[in-house]
Amino acid sequence: MNKSIYVITGSLGFVGFNLSKSLIERGHRVIGVDIDKNSDSLRKLRYKESVKIGIETFKADISDKYQVESIAKELNKIGNVESIFHLAGLAGVRKSIENPDKYYNVNLRGTFNILQLHKSIKAKSLVFSSTSSVYGDISKGYFSKESDSLNPISPYASSKLNAEKICELFSNLYRLNICVLRYFTVYGVAGRPDMSILKFINLIYKDKPITIYGDGSQERDFTYVSDVCRGTYDSSKLKGFNLINLGKSSPDKLITAVRIIENKLEKKAKIIYKPQNQMDVNRTSADISNSKKLINWNPLEGLESGLDKTINWYKENVKSLEKLS
């Protein structure tokens, strides 16, 4: 198999790191772009492993066009980039409320700069990671479709939706192959410490209390990271502009995830219940008929098996993750 070159922005982030690893395992060359290698213990761990398996990382702030242009010059020297996976950005609903200008700057301006990079280096395609948060809250029993009317209720979701529109504009205007992916509650090995799954595993393991906002009955379409990486890679082969949901399409209650973690760790969670934040939706759930049709995608991991893999990884790396809590 010929070794293809892939560029991944946010290569030291959760999905970016896992996608980088999967591409290396497929025999490809990965060039990462990230702003920081050492900001926390988890990022240090990801960077250390990425160096070990041969991932090259350029340091750049995607919201700075001059830094992105500098990356473009380096990539043009290398030549023949197969695809750009644009996974860099700021995530998190609550943090976006506190600092909306930073979210719009990174998620909008940064995406515009990476689209310019796509044009400049003439990559065959670009894949952009968006979020299920663009749908807003949905009713029980309903599954979000790509054609639904959208109701983002946070600066984070709004910035991602507007970035989606810029991607569609570039694709139509310049005839670029661009796929927008709406991820649904991704979790797994080397996950984000600010998200519920890794946070709960870490705190329950250390006999520390966890906080649940609401009563725990809120539902999330927990989607395991390897399924997301597979769908992300396959979507890079599509032509024109495409918009796809990547979710398990079978939501679970938050408290269900806690009970599974308790069982696998053989520890009882100390739960502090607080009022639900008005920016938190009650349910996320993906209609994946479009992803099945376009890329023949089906999630393989259920919540129990995915949590089992995540907990095993956590136990193997817990000494390197002491500063998570």
HELIX and SHEET records of a PDB file:
HELIX    1   1 PHE A   14  GLU A   25  1                                  12    
HELIX    2   2 SER A   41  LYS A   52  1                                  12    
HELIX    3   3 LYS A   65  ILE A   78  1                                  14    
HELIX    4   4 VAL A   93  GLU A   98  1                                   6    
HELIX    5   5 PRO A  100  TYR A  104  1                                   5    
HELIX    6   6 ASN A  105  ARG A  109  3                                   5    
HELIX    7   7 GLY A  110  ILE A  121  1                                  12    
HELIX    8   8 SER A  132  TYR A  135  5                                   4    
HELIX    9   9 PRO A  155  TYR A  174  1                                  20    
HELIX   10  10 SER A  196  TYR A  205  1                                  10    
HELIX   11  11 VAL A  225  SER A  235  1                                  11    
HELIX   12  12 LEU A  254  LEU A  265  1                                  12    
HELIX   13  13 SER A  289  ILE A  295  1                                   7    
HELIX   14  14 LEU A  303  ASN A  317  1                                  15    
HELIX   15  15 VAL A  318  LEU A  324  5                                   7    
SHEET    1   A 7 GLU A  56  LYS A  59  0                                        
SHEET    2   A 7 ARG A  29  ASP A  34  1                                        
SHEET    3   A 7 ILE A   5  THR A   9  1                                        
SHEET    4   A 7 VAL A  81  HIS A  86  1                                        
SHEET    5   A 7 SER A 125  THR A 131  1                                        
SHEET    6   A 7 ILE A 178  TYR A 183  1                                        
SHEET    7   A 7 PHE A 241  LEU A 246  1                                        
SHEET    1   B 2 VAL A 186  TYR A 187  0                                        
SHEET    2   B 2 THR A 223  TYR A 224  1                                        
SHEET    1   C 2 ILE A 210  TYR A 213  0                                        
SHEET    2   C 2 ILE A 271  LYS A 274  1                                        
SHEET    1   D 2 GLU A 219  ARG A 220  0                                        
SHEET    2   D 2 ASP A 252  LYS A 253 -1                                        
END                                                                             
